[in-house]
Amino acid sequence: MASEITYEELAVLIKTRAGVAVTVDELADPGCMFLDLGVDSLGVLGVLADVENRYGVSIDSSDLLGRPVAEFLQTVNSSVKAGA
């Protein structure tokens, strides 16, 4: 199993868990926020729950909500690597 979640994988998770189609370019924009993409907090929590289940890690969602997508992904990847 990969030890890092890519923007491509995140785009698939967002489509699957939040029902919003996004592009890798949108996600990779440093200032991009989930709300800018039409993904609300429940959608973010769905993505996070999927990541936690796939990688067997626990991630504090209070640290992630309201942060740019790039920071979200960096934090999630740090947690996944630490739990691997």
N, C-alpha and C positions, 0 to 999 in steps of 0.2 A: 504494500500500500504506500502511496506517495506520502512524503512527510511535509509537503507544502501544498496549500490550496492555491490554485492559479486563478487569475481573473476569468478565464474560460470556465472553470469549474464553478466559480461563484455565480457567473451569469446563468448557468444551468440550474443551480440551486435556487436562485431568485425566481426564475421562471417556474420551477416546480413547486416551490413552497409559498411564493407570494403571488404567483400568477402574472408577473410583470416581465415582459421581454426587454432586456437591456443588452447593449453592446459592450464588448471589451473596452473599446475606446471611451465610452461613457464612464465605466467603472474605474478606469486608469487615470481619469482626470483628478489631480490632487485635491481639488476643492469640492468634488462631487459628494453630495449627501444623499442618503437613501431617499429622503423625502423628495428631493429634486427628481428622482427617477420614478416617483409614484409608489414607493415601497414604504408602508407605515411600520410602526413599531412591532405590530403583530407579525408582519412579514419578516422583519429582521429576526425576531425571536424564533420563527419557524426555520429560517436558514441556520441559525445558531444551534437549534435543537438537532437538526440533521447532522451538522458537523460534529456535535458532541457524541451522537450515536455512532457515527461512522468511525470516529477516531478514539472513542473511549476516554474522552477528556471532559472536564467540567470547566466552563468558562463563565465568569461573572458578567452577566448581561448589563448590569448597571454601569459598568465601565465602558460599554460599547455603544449604547443607544445615544443618538445625537452626535456621534463622531463621524468624520468623513469616511467614505468607503475604504480608502487606502489605509487609514489608521485601523479600521475594523479588521481588514485583512491581515495587516501586520501583527496585530494583537492575537488574532485567531491562530495564525501560523506559528507564532511564538509558543502558544499553549499547546498546539499539536506537536511541535518538535519536542517540547519539554516532556510531553506525555508519551512520546514514542519510545 
